[in-house]
């Protein structure tokens, strides 16, 4: 029995070191070397301080900002520590009530805008943290943001186009606008 126990214990220690120490250190090292920005959370800095991540939405509610997709995290919106979808099906009354409330909030924020509201402005993403909206959702918000900031709508539409990212590798996903980065740029322009 001892004859079999010693090699098994040695193999356990070797595999434990390889998979628990060597492999994680190697992956971390490669990530830091090849993709340091992403490996460190894709942080956005302002005046030398990290103020946001390019991959986590923020709770913008003022009329002068573009609004992100609604967050599914609770009780704090866009809480990366509690990422999850709402898991509400399309016929769930709670989802219907939430969508109606979001539509009412969008209409109240810009009563003159009678355009159809893009679905991503009233539904959450799978993670509940998505900082991206469709170009249509950004376009819907242009009149409100332009009015609140005293900007020309065409200037704002060009800025939205500048911050519109294409499909990943030209074929994966949909074109999208990072609301966090767009709003930070709007704040920079007003200085």
N, C-alpha and C positions, 0 to 999 in steps of 0.2 A: 504494500500500500504506500509506504514512504517513497518507494521507487517511482510511483506515478504522481505523488503529491508534489515533489520537488520540481519536476519539469512544468507541471501545471501552474504552480506558484510563480516560477520564473517567467513563464509565458504571460501570465496575468500582469506582472510588474512591467515587462517589456511593452506589451500592448497598451497598458495604462499610460506609460510614459509617451509612447508614440502618439496615441489618439488624444490624450489629455493634455500634453504639453508641447511636443514637437510639432504636430500638425496645426494646432491653433496658432502657435507662434509663427510658423511658416506662412499660413494664410494671412495673418495680420501683417506680417512683414511685406508680403507681395502686394497686399491691398494698399499699405502705406506708401510703397514705392511707386506703384503704377497708378493708383487712384486715390491720392491723399485727401482731396476735397470730399469725395463720396465716403471714404472710410471714416472720416471724422464728422459725419452727419450732415454734409452739404450745408454748413452753416453760412448764414448771410451776416456780414459784419458791417457795423456803422461806427465810425470814430473808434475803431479798435475793439469794439465790444460785439459779441455775438448777440443778435437781436431776433433771429428767426432761423428756421431751417427751410430750405427750398422745397422740402418734401412734406411739410406739415402745414396745414391751413391755419389761418388766424381768424379770430372773431371780429371781422370788420362790420360795424353797424352804422357808422356815420354816412350821411348822404354823399360826402365828398370822396368816398372810397368805393371801389368795386367790391362786391360781396362775393365771398367764396360759396362753394356748395355748402348746404347745411351740414352740421356735424352730427354724428350719431353717438358721440361720447357723452356721458352723463355722470355727474351733474355739471361738470365744467366742459364747455365746448372745446374741441380740438385738443383734448388731453391725450398726449401720446402714450401715457401710461395705461390708458384704458381703451385702446383702439379696438373697435368692433363695429360691425354693421348693425343696423336696427333689427334685422331678421323679420321684418314685417312684410307679409305677402301683399300682393296687389289688391286683394279684397278685404284686407284687415281694416276695420273701422278706425283704429288708431292712426294708421298710415294716411287714410283719407282725411281725417281731422287735421293731422300735421301738415299735409299738402295744402289744404284749404287755408290754414292759418298763415302759411308761408306766402301763398298767393295774395292774401289780404295785406300782408306786410309789404310786399313788393308794390302792390297797387297804391297803398297809402303813402309810400315813399316817393312815388312818381305818378300822381293821379292822371297826368296828361298822357302818359304812355299807355296806349291801348293795344300795343303789339302783343302777339301771343308770347307767353312766358316760356322760355326754354326749360325743358324738364329737369336739367341739372341744377337749376336754381331752386327747385322745390323738393328734390329728393337727395338723400345722402349717398355717398359712395360706399363701396364695399368695406373700406377700412374706417370710414367715418372721419377721416383726417385729410382727405384730398385737397391740395391747394390749387388744383387746376379746374378751370371751367372751359366750356366750349367757346370758340370765337362768337357763336350766336348768343351765348349768355353774356359775354362781355359787350357785344354790340347792343343788346337790349338795355344795358345799364349806362351806355354812353350819354344819353340825354340828361339823366339825373346827375351823374358825376360832373358833366360839363357845366351844368347850371350851378351846382354847388361850389364849383371851383372857379367859375367865371372864365371858362376856357371855350374855345371854338370847338364844336363837335367834330369837325374834320381833323383838327389837330389831334384830338383825343383818339379818333379812329385810326390815325396813322401810328400813334403810340401803341394801341392795341395790336395792330399788325406787326409792329416791331417786336412785341413780346409774345407773338403767336409762335409756338414751337410746332414743327411738322411731325409727321409720323416717325416713330423710332425706326432707324435704318431704312426709311422711305416706305415701309409697308406695315409696320406694327402699330396698332392703336389708332387714335384719331388726332387731328390737330387740336392743340390745347393752349390755354393761356394761364400762366402761373400768376395768380392773383396777388400773392405776397410780393413777388418781384415787381409787378406792375404798380402796385400801390406805393412801394418804396420809391420807385422812379417818379411817381406823381409828387410825392413829398419832396424829392430832391429838386424838381423843377420849380417848386414854389419858394425855394430859398432865395 
